[in-house]
Amino acid sequence: MMLSEEQKKRAAMVIGSSASDCDVSMALQATHSPVRTLCEVAETLHYMNANGIEKISHRKALMKAGRKALNVLGDM
């Protein structure tokens, strides 16, 4: 999967924030836009894997947002 430049910029922005900011902003996004959140979680994790970026706290925040987004979709 190749990410566009815009997707790479967004991923870099997400992982460039603090882990706390990432957690809060992604959780809010999951509530209002679950499909977009799932895409962004997948893209950001892919970007992190492709570039060897660990940031465990960010990964946990992304996974938490992904689970929340799936729950929101399941409740619709």
Secondary structure as UniProt FT lines:
FT   HELIX           5..16
FT   HELIX           19..32
FT   HELIX           34..50
FT   TURN            51..52
FT   HELIX           56..75
//
